[in-house]
Every structure is written in C-alpha cells, then in structure tokens.
Amino acid sequence: MSTLLALVPLAAAALVGWLFYSFNRSRRWFSMGELIFWDAIALVILQLVWLIWF
C-alpha cells in the first residue's frame, strides 16, 4: 500500500505535465524543453508537499 501512495506525486506531476502540454499546444508559448523544466519543478514541489503531508 505504501508503494502505491509513493506514486501519487508522480501521477499528479504527469497530470500537470499533460495539462501544461495541452495548454501550450494551442498557444505555443513554450518550447518542449521549457515544458519539461516546469514539469520537473512541479514534480519537486508536489513531492515536497507530499512529504510534509505524510
């Protein structure tokens, strides 16, 4: 069970990355490298919040 709980921040970051990508697809504001960078930042923030929460 704890293994599945550890995957929650990763799944949330994947969802955020998909939302970034779909938002950017219509506007083309960011390059793919910038999207990956901001998705990694989101993953770190989600991981830190998750560690504080549990």
PDB file of N, H, CA, C and O in Angstrom:
ATOM      1  N   MET A   1       0.820  -1.201   0.000  1.00  0.00           N
ATOM      2  CA  MET A   1       0.000   0.000   0.000  1.00  0.00           C
ATOM      3  C   MET A   1       0.862   1.264   0.000  1.00  0.00           C
ATOM      4  O   MET A   1       0.544   2.238  -0.683  1.00  0.00           O
ATOM      5  N   SER A   2       1.947   1.244   0.763  1.00  0.00           N
ATOM      6  H   SER A   2       2.206   0.453   1.318  1.00  0.00           H
ATOM      7  CA  SER A   2       2.802   2.433   0.812  1.00  0.00           C
ATOM      8  C   SER A   2       3.492   2.674  -0.529  1.00  0.00           C
ATOM      9  O   SER A   2       3.822   3.812  -0.864  1.00  0.00           O
ATOM     10  N   THR A   3       3.711   1.600  -1.300  1.00  0.00           N
ATOM     11  H   THR A   3       3.442   0.675  -1.028  1.00  0.00           H
ATOM     12  CA  THR A   3       4.308   1.768  -2.630  1.00  0.00           C
ATOM     13  C   THR A   3       3.363   2.529  -3.541  1.00  0.00           C
ATOM     14  O   THR A   3       3.795   3.385  -4.313  1.00  0.00           O
ATOM     15  N   LEU A   4       2.090   2.225  -3.458  1.00  0.00           N
ATOM     16  H   LEU A   4       1.739   1.530  -2.831  1.00  0.00           H
ATOM     17  CA  LEU A   4       1.110   2.934  -4.282  1.00  0.00           C
ATOM     18  C   LEU A   4       0.968   4.388  -3.852  1.00  0.00           C
ATOM     19  O   LEU A   4       0.774   5.267  -4.692  1.00  0.00           O
ATOM     20  N   LEU A   5       1.063   4.646  -2.557  1.00  0.00           N
ATOM     21  H   LEU A   5       1.220   3.932  -1.875  1.00  0.00           H
ATOM     22  CA  LEU A   5       0.994   6.026  -2.081  1.00  0.00           C
ATOM     23  C   LEU A   5       2.185   6.846  -2.558  1.00  0.00           C
ATOM     24  O   LEU A   5       2.067   8.055  -2.762  1.00  0.00           O
ATOM     25  N   ALA A   6       3.323   6.203  -2.736  1.00  0.00           N
ATOM     26  H   ALA A   6       3.419   5.221  -2.571  1.00  0.00           H
ATOM     27  CA  ALA A   6       4.509   6.914  -3.212  1.00  0.00           C
ATOM     28  C   ALA A   6       4.362   7.337  -4.671  1.00  0.00           C
ATOM     29  O   ALA A   6       5.058   8.247  -5.122  1.00  0.00           O
ATOM     30  N   LEU A   7       3.472   6.693  -5.407  1.00  0.00           N
ATOM     31  H   LEU A   7       2.907   5.954  -5.040  1.00  0.00           H
ATOM     32  CA  LEU A   7       3.275   7.022  -6.819  1.00  0.00           C
ATOM     33  C   LEU A   7       2.298   8.176  -7.037  1.00  0.00           C
ATOM     34  O   LEU A   7       2.174   8.671  -8.157  1.00  0.00           O
ATOM     35  N   VAL A   8       1.613   8.606  -5.998  1.00  0.00           N
ATOM     36  H   VAL A   8       1.714   8.204  -5.088  1.00  0.00           H
ATOM     37  CA  VAL A   8       0.632   9.688  -6.135  1.00  0.00           C
ATOM     38  C   VAL A   8       1.277  10.991  -6.616  1.00  0.00           C
ATOM     39  O   VAL A   8       0.744  11.600  -7.543  1.00  0.00           O
ATOM     40  N   PRO A   9       2.397  11.455  -6.039  1.00  0.00           N
ATOM     41  CA  PRO A   9       3.001  12.691  -6.557  1.00  0.00           C
ATOM     42  C   PRO A   9       3.474  12.556  -8.004  1.00  0.00           C
ATOM     43  O   PRO A   9       3.389  13.511  -8.776  1.00  0.00           O
ATOM     44  N   LEU A  10       3.967  11.391  -8.369  1.00  0.00           N
ATOM     45  H   LEU A  10       4.036  10.615  -7.742  1.00  0.00           H
ATOM     46  CA  LEU A  10       4.408  11.171  -9.744  1.00  0.00           C
ATOM     47  C   LEU A  10       3.226  11.223 -10.705  1.00  0.00           C
ATOM     48  O   LEU A  10       3.322  11.812 -11.781  1.00  0.00           O
ATOM     49  N   ALA A  11       2.117  10.610 -10.320  1.00  0.00           N
ATOM     50  H   ALA A  11       2.039  10.131  -9.446  1.00  0.00           H
ATOM     51  CA  ALA A  11       0.915  10.664 -11.157  1.00  0.00           C
ATOM     52  C   ALA A  11       0.379  12.089 -11.250  1.00  0.00           C
ATOM     53  O   ALA A  11      -0.074  12.514 -12.313  1.00  0.00           O
ATOM     54  N   ALA A  12       0.429  12.823 -10.148  1.00  0.00           N
ATOM     55  H   ALA A  12       0.797  12.478  -9.284  1.00  0.00           H
ATOM     56  CA  ALA A  12      -0.026  14.218 -10.169  1.00  0.00           C
ATOM     57  C   ALA A  12       0.877  15.065 -11.061  1.00  0.00           C
ATOM     58  O   ALA A  12       0.392  15.935 -11.784  1.00  0.00           O
ATOM     59  N   ALA A  13       2.182  14.819 -11.016  1.00  0.00           N
ATOM     60  H   ALA A  13       2.576  14.112 -10.428  1.00  0.00           H
ATOM     61  CA  ALA A  13       3.108  15.559 -11.881  1.00  0.00           C
ATOM     62  C   ALA A  13       2.885  15.203 -13.345  1.00  0.00           C
ATOM     63  O   ALA A  13       3.009  16.064 -14.216  1.00  0.00           O
ATOM     64  N   ALA A  14       2.559  13.947 -13.624  1.00  0.00           N
ATOM     65  H   ALA A  14       2.459  13.247 -12.917  1.00  0.00           H
ATOM     66  CA  ALA A  14       2.244  13.561 -15.003  1.00  0.00           C
ATOM     67  C   ALA A  14       0.987  14.275 -15.479  1.00  0.00           C
ATOM     68  O   ALA A  14       0.915  14.706 -16.630  1.00  0.00           O
ATOM     69  N   LEU A  15       0.004  14.403 -14.608  1.00  0.00           N
ATOM     70  H   LEU A  15       0.063  14.054 -13.673  1.00  0.00           H
ATOM     71  CA  LEU A  15      -1.218  15.131 -14.954  1.00  0.00           C
ATOM     72  C   LEU A  15      -0.923  16.608 -15.191  1.00  0.00           C
ATOM     73  O   LEU A  15      -1.440  17.201 -16.138  1.00  0.00           O
ATOM     74  N   VAL A  16      -0.099  17.202 -14.343  1.00  0.00           N
ATOM     75  H   VAL A  16       0.321  16.721 -13.573  1.00  0.00           H
ATOM     76  CA  VAL A  16       0.283  18.609 -14.526  1.00  0.00           C
ATOM     77  C   VAL A  16       1.045  18.784 -15.838  1.00  0.00           C
ATOM     78  O   VAL A  16       0.817  19.751 -16.565  1.00  0.00           O
ATOM     79  N   GLY A  17       1.949  17.855 -16.141  1.00  0.00           N
ATOM     80  H   GLY A  17       2.135  17.070 -15.550  1.00  0.00           H
ATOM     81  CA  GLY A  17       2.694  17.918 -17.397  1.00  0.00           C
ATOM     82  C   GLY A  17       1.782  17.816 -18.602  1.00  0.00           C
ATOM     83  O   GLY A  17       1.973  18.520 -19.594  1.00  0.00           O
ATOM     84  N   TRP A  18       0.794  16.943 -18.518  1.00  0.00           N
ATOM     85  H   TRP A  18       0.639  16.371 -17.712  1.00  0.00           H
ATOM     86  CA  TRP A  18      -0.171  16.815 -19.617  1.00  0.00           C
ATOM     87  C   TRP A  18      -0.994  18.093 -19.766  1.00  0.00           C
ATOM     88  O   TRP A  18      -1.281  18.519 -20.884  1.00  0.00           O
ATOM     89  N   LEU A  19      -1.374  18.705 -18.641  1.00  0.00           N
ATOM     90  H   LEU A  19      -1.141  18.359 -17.732  1.00  0.00           H
ATOM     91  CA  LEU A  19      -2.114  19.968 -18.702  1.00  0.00           C
ATOM     92  C   LEU A  19      -1.259  21.087 -19.280  1.00  0.00           C
ATOM     93  O   LEU A  19      -1.745  21.888 -20.079  1.00  0.00           O
ATOM     94  N   PHE A  20       0.025  21.152 -18.880  1.00  0.00           N
ATOM     95  H   PHE A  20       0.420  20.502 -18.231  1.00  0.00           H
ATOM     96  CA  PHE A  20       0.949  22.129 -19.475  1.00  0.00           C
ATOM     97  C   PHE A  20       1.028  21.933 -20.985  1.00  0.00           C
ATOM     98  O   PHE A  20       0.957  22.893 -21.753  1.00  0.00           O
ATOM     99  N   TYR A  21       1.175  20.673 -21.399  1.00  0.00           N
ATOM    100  H   TYR A  21       1.233  19.894 -20.776  1.00  0.00           H
ATOM    101  CA  TYR A  21       1.328  20.369 -22.823  1.00  0.00           C
ATOM    102  C   TYR A  21       0.070  20.736 -23.603  1.00  0.00           C
ATOM    103  O   TYR A  21       0.157  21.336 -24.674  1.00  0.00           O
ATOM    104  N   SER A  22      -1.096  20.381 -23.073  1.00  0.00           N
ATOM    105  H   SER A  22      -1.167  19.894 -22.203  1.00  0.00           H
ATOM    106  CA  SER A  22      -2.337  20.683 -23.792  1.00  0.00           C
ATOM    107  C   SER A  22      -2.614  22.186 -23.826  1.00  0.00           C
ATOM    108  O   SER A  22      -3.150  22.689 -24.813  1.00  0.00           O
ATOM    109  N   PHE A  23      -2.258  22.905 -22.769  1.00  0.00           N
ATOM    110  H   PHE A  23      -1.823  22.496 -21.967  1.00  0.00           H
ATOM    111  CA  PHE A  23      -2.405  24.361 -22.760  1.00  0.00           C
ATOM    112  C   PHE A  23      -1.459  25.000 -23.766  1.00  0.00           C
ATOM    113  O   PHE A  23      -1.827  25.942 -24.467  1.00  0.00           O
ATOM    114  N   ASN A  24      -0.236  24.481 -23.832  1.00  0.00           N
ATOM    115  H   ASN A  24       0.063  23.715 -23.262  1.00  0.00           H
ATOM    116  CA  ASN A  24       0.775  25.060 -24.711  1.00  0.00           C
ATOM    117  C   ASN A  24       0.553  24.676 -26.177  1.00  0.00           C
ATOM    118  O   ASN A  24       1.016  25.382 -27.073  1.00  0.00           O
ATOM    119  N   ARG A  25      -0.138  23.582 -26.429  1.00  0.00           N
ATOM    120  H   ARG A  25      -0.514  23.008 -25.701  1.00  0.00           H
ATOM    121  CA  ARG A  25      -0.342  23.122 -27.801  1.00  0.00           C
ATOM    122  C   ARG A  25      -1.093  24.153 -28.624  1.00  0.00           C
ATOM    123  O   ARG A  25      -0.797  24.344 -29.803  1.00  0.00           O
ATOM    124  N   SER A  26      -2.056  24.812 -28.016  1.00  0.00           N
ATOM    125  H   SER A  26      -2.297  24.656 -27.058  1.00  0.00           H
ATOM    126  CA  SER A  26      -2.839  25.803 -28.758  1.00  0.00           C
ATOM    127  C   SER A  26      -2.149  27.165 -28.810  1.00  0.00           C
ATOM    128  O   SER A  26      -2.373  27.930 -29.748  1.00  0.00           O
ATOM    129  N   ARG A  27      -1.316  27.482 -27.820  1.00  0.00           N
ATOM    130  H   ARG A  27      -1.134  26.861 -27.057  1.00  0.00           H
ATOM    131  CA  ARG A  27      -0.726  28.820 -27.744  1.00  0.00           C
ATOM    132  C   ARG A  27       0.725  28.882 -28.207  1.00  0.00           C
ATOM    133  O   ARG A  27       1.171  29.927 -28.681  1.00  0.00           O
ATOM    134  N   ARG A  28       1.465  27.793 -28.083  1.00  0.00           N
ATOM    135  H   ARG A  28       1.103  26.944 -27.699  1.00  0.00           H
ATOM    136  CA  ARG A  28       2.880  27.725 -28.480  1.00  0.00           C
ATOM    137  C   ARG A  28       3.744  28.776 -27.792  1.00  0.00           C
ATOM    138  O   ARG A  28       4.597  29.398 -28.426  1.00  0.00           O
ATOM    139  N   TRP A  29       3.522  28.971 -26.493  1.00  0.00           N
ATOM    140  H   TRP A  29       2.830  28.465 -25.978  1.00  0.00           H
ATOM    141  CA  TRP A  29       4.302  29.943 -25.735  1.00  0.00           C
ATOM    142  C   TRP A  29       5.668  29.394 -25.334  1.00  0.00           C
ATOM    143  O   TRP A  29       6.640  30.146 -25.264  1.00  0.00           O
ATOM    144  N   PHE A  30       5.750  28.097 -25.072  1.00  0.00           N
ATOM    145  H   PHE A  30       4.960  27.486 -25.130  1.00  0.00           H
ATOM    146  CA  PHE A  30       6.964  27.499 -24.528  1.00  0.00           C
ATOM    147  C   PHE A  30       7.485  26.407 -25.450  1.00  0.00           C
ATOM    148  O   PHE A  30       6.725  25.777 -26.185  1.00  0.00           O
ATOM    149  N   SER A  31       8.800  26.195 -25.396  1.00  0.00           N
ATOM    150  H   SER A  31       9.417  26.708 -24.799  1.00  0.00           H
ATOM    151  CA  SER A  31       9.391  25.078 -26.134  1.00  0.00           C
ATOM    152  C   SER A  31       9.202  23.796 -25.312  1.00  0.00           C
ATOM    153  O   SER A  31       8.787  23.848 -24.154  1.00  0.00           O
ATOM    154  N   MET A  32       9.506  22.664 -25.918  1.00  0.00           N
ATOM    155  H   MET A  32       9.843  22.622 -26.858  1.00  0.00           H
ATOM    156  CA  MET A  32       9.353  21.392 -25.219  1.00  0.00           C
ATOM    157  C   MET A  32      10.308  21.309 -24.024  1.00  0.00           C
ATOM    158  O   MET A  32       9.954  20.751 -22.986  1.00  0.00           O
ATOM    159  N   GLY A  33      11.503  21.857 -24.167  1.00  0.00           N
ATOM    160  H   GLY A  33      11.790  22.311 -25.011  1.00  0.00           H
ATOM    161  CA  GLY A  33      12.451  21.863 -23.049  1.00  0.00           C
ATOM    162  C   GLY A  33      11.948  22.658 -21.862  1.00  0.00           C
ATOM    163  O   GLY A  33      12.142  22.260 -20.713  1.00  0.00           O
ATOM    164  N   GLU A  34      11.301  23.784 -22.139  1.00  0.00           N
ATOM    165  H   GLU A  34      11.144  24.107 -23.072  1.00  0.00           H
ATOM    166  CA  GLU A  34      10.733  24.591 -21.051  1.00  0.00           C
ATOM    167  C   GLU A  34       9.573  23.860 -20.377  1.00  0.00           C
ATOM    168  O   GLU A  34       9.405  23.953 -19.161  1.00  0.00           O
ATOM    169  N   LEU A  35       8.782  23.141 -21.152  1.00  0.00           N
ATOM    170  H   LEU A  35       8.919  23.066 -22.139  1.00  0.00           H
ATOM    171  CA  LEU A  35       7.690  22.365 -20.558  1.00  0.00           C
ATOM    172  C   LEU A  35       8.234  21.273 -19.643  1.00  0.00           C
ATOM    173  O   LEU A  35       7.702  21.043 -18.557  1.00  0.00           O
ATOM    174  N   ILE A  36       9.293  20.605 -20.083  1.00  0.00           N
ATOM    175  H   ILE A  36       9.726  20.793 -20.964  1.00  0.00           H
ATOM    176  CA  ILE A  36       9.908  19.567 -19.248  1.00  0.00           C
ATOM    177  C   ILE A  36      10.487  20.188 -17.979  1.00  0.00           C
ATOM    178  O   ILE A  36      10.360  19.617 -16.896  1.00  0.00           O
ATOM    179  N   PHE A  37      11.119  21.350 -18.107  1.00  0.00           N
ATOM    180  H   PHE A  37      11.222  21.813 -18.987  1.00  0.00           H
ATOM    181  CA  PHE A  37      11.678  22.041 -16.942  1.00  0.00           C
ATOM    182  C   PHE A  37      10.581  22.366 -15.932  1.00  0.00           C
ATOM    183  O   PHE A  37      10.730  22.066 -14.748  1.00  0.00           O
ATOM    184  N   TRP A  38       9.488  22.971 -16.378  1.00  0.00           N
ATOM    185  H   TRP A  38       9.367  23.214 -17.340  1.00  0.00           H
ATOM    186  CA  TRP A  38       8.428  23.354 -15.454  1.00  0.00           C
ATOM    187  C   TRP A  38       7.694  22.146 -14.895  1.00  0.00           C
ATOM    188  O   TRP A  38       7.195  22.189 -13.771  1.00  0.00           O
ATOM    189  N   ASP A  39       7.623  21.062 -15.673  1.00  0.00           N
ATOM    190  H   ASP A  39       8.029  21.027 -16.586  1.00  0.00           H
ATOM    191  CA  ASP A  39       7.031  19.839 -15.147  1.00  0.00           C
ATOM    192  C   ASP A  39       7.919  19.251 -14.051  1.00  0.00           C
ATOM    193  O   ASP A  39       7.409  18.724 -13.061  1.00  0.00           O
ATOM    194  N   ALA A  40       9.233  19.335 -14.214  1.00  0.00           N
ATOM    195  H   ALA A  40       9.647  19.762 -15.018  1.00  0.00           H
ATOM    196  CA  ALA A  40      10.144  18.860 -13.170  1.00  0.00           C
ATOM    197  C   ALA A  40      10.027  19.717 -11.914  1.00  0.00           C
ATOM    198  O   ALA A  40      10.076  19.196 -10.799  1.00  0.00           O
ATOM    199  N   ILE A  41       9.874  21.025 -12.087  1.00  0.00           N
ATOM    200  H   ILE A  41       9.834  21.448 -12.992  1.00  0.00           H
ATOM    201  CA  ILE A  41       9.659  21.912 -10.937  1.00  0.00           C
ATOM    202  C   ILE A  41       8.362  21.532 -10.223  1.00  0.00           C
ATOM    203  O   ILE A  41       8.320  21.477  -8.994  1.00  0.00           O
ATOM    204  N   ALA A  42       7.313  21.272 -10.989  1.00  0.00           N
ATOM    205  H   ALA A  42       7.347  21.316 -11.988  1.00  0.00           H
ATOM    206  CA  ALA A  42       6.033  20.860 -10.393  1.00  0.00           C
ATOM    207  C   ALA A  42       6.189  19.544  -9.645  1.00  0.00           C
ATOM    208  O   ALA A  42       5.612  19.373  -8.570  1.00  0.00           O
ATOM    209  N   LEU A  43       6.965  18.608 -10.200  1.00  0.00           N
ATOM    210  H   LEU A  43       7.433  18.747 -11.072  1.00  0.00           H
ATOM    211  CA  LEU A  43       7.186  17.330  -9.526  1.00  0.00           C
ATOM    212  C   LEU A  43       7.900  17.532  -8.197  1.00  0.00           C
ATOM    213  O   LEU A  43       7.527  16.912  -7.201  1.00  0.00           O
ATOM    214  N   VAL A  44       8.910  18.379  -8.161  1.00  0.00           N
ATOM    215  H   VAL A  44       9.213  18.883  -8.970  1.00  0.00           H
ATOM    216  CA  VAL A  44       9.643  18.634  -6.911  1.00  0.00           C
ATOM    217  C   VAL A  44       8.719  19.266  -5.874  1.00  0.00           C
ATOM    218  O   VAL A  44       8.734  18.873  -4.708  1.00  0.00           O
ATOM    219  N   ILE A  45       7.921  20.235  -6.291  1.00  0.00           N
ATOM    220  H   ILE A  45       7.909  20.554  -7.238  1.00  0.00           H
ATOM    221  CA  ILE A  45       7.000  20.893  -5.353  1.00  0.00           C
ATOM    222  C   ILE A  45       5.964  19.904  -4.836  1.00  0.00           C
ATOM    223  O   ILE A  45       5.686  19.870  -3.637  1.00  0.00           O
ATOM    224  N   LEU A  46       5.393  19.102  -5.724  1.00  0.00           N
ATOM    225  H   LEU A  46       5.619  19.130  -6.698  1.00  0.00           H
ATOM    226  CA  LEU A  46       4.414  18.103  -5.292  1.00  0.00           C
ATOM    227  C   LEU A  46       5.043  17.082  -4.354  1.00  0.00           C
ATOM    228  O   LEU A  46       4.414  16.659  -3.384  1.00  0.00           O
ATOM    229  N   GLN A  47       6.275  16.685  -4.633  1.00  0.00           N
ATOM    230  H   GLN A  47       6.787  17.028  -5.421  1.00  0.00           H
ATOM    231  CA  GLN A  47       6.958  15.723  -3.770  1.00  0.00           C
ATOM    232  C   GLN A  47       7.204  16.320  -2.385  1.00  0.00           C
ATOM    233  O   GLN A  47       7.015  15.636  -1.379  1.00  0.00           O
ATOM    234  N   LEU A  48       7.620  17.577  -2.320  1.00  0.00           N
ATOM    235  H   LEU A  48       7.773  18.132  -3.137  1.00  0.00           H
ATOM    236  CA  LEU A  48       7.849  18.219  -1.023  1.00  0.00           C
ATOM    237  C   LEU A  48       6.557  18.374  -0.236  1.00  0.00           C
ATOM    238  O   LEU A  48       6.533  18.133   0.971  1.00  0.00           O
ATOM    239  N   VAL A  49       5.488  18.773  -0.905  1.00  0.00           N
ATOM    240  H   VAL A  49       5.508  18.969  -1.885  1.00  0.00           H
ATOM    241  CA  VAL A  49       4.191  18.888  -0.229  1.00  0.00           C
ATOM    242  C   VAL A  49       3.738  17.519   0.260  1.00  0.00           C
ATOM    243  O   VAL A  49       3.201  17.396   1.361  1.00  0.00           O
ATOM    244  N   TRP A  50       3.951  16.499  -0.548  1.00  0.00           N
ATOM    245  H   TRP A  50       4.387  16.599  -1.442  1.00  0.00           H
ATOM    246  CA  TRP A  50       3.556  15.143  -0.177  1.00  0.00           C
ATOM    247  C   TRP A  50       4.344  14.661   1.040  1.00  0.00           C
ATOM    248  O   TRP A  50       3.785  14.012   1.924  1.00  0.00           O
ATOM    249  N   LEU A  51       5.630  14.973   1.088  1.00  0.00           N
ATOM    250  H   LEU A  51       6.084  15.500   0.370  1.00  0.00           H
ATOM    251  CA  LEU A  51       6.445  14.558   2.231  1.00  0.00           C
ATOM    252  C   LEU A  51       6.037  15.287   3.505  1.00  0.00           C
ATOM    253  O   LEU A  51       6.057  14.696   4.585  1.00  0.00           O
ATOM    254  N   ILE A  52       5.673  16.549   3.398  1.00  0.00           N
ATOM    255  H   ILE A  52       5.657  17.029   2.521  1.00  0.00           H
ATOM    256  CA  ILE A  52       5.213  17.291   4.571  1.00  0.00           C
ATOM    257  C   ILE A  52       3.862  16.749   5.037  1.00  0.00           C
ATOM    258  O   ILE A  52       3.614  16.626   6.237  1.00  0.00           O
ATOM    259  N   TRP A  53       2.994  16.427   4.078  1.00  0.00           N
ATOM    260  H   TRP A  53       3.195  16.527   3.103  1.00  0.00           H
ATOM    261  CA  TRP A  53       1.647  15.959   4.406  1.00  0.00           C
ATOM    262  C   TRP A  53       1.697  14.629   5.139  1.00  0.00           C
ATOM    263  O   TRP A  53       0.960  14.426   6.103  1.00  0.00           O
ATOM    264  N   PHE A  54       2.551  13.726   4.696  1.00  0.00           N
ATOM    265  H   PHE A  54       3.151  13.890   3.913  1.00  0.00           H
ATOM    266  CA  PHE A  54       2.640  12.411   5.322  1.00  0.00           C
ATOM    267  C   PHE A  54       3.908  12.343   6.134  1.00  0.00           C
ATOM    268  O   PHE A  54       4.190  11.318   6.754  1.00  0.00           O
TER     269      PHE A  54
END
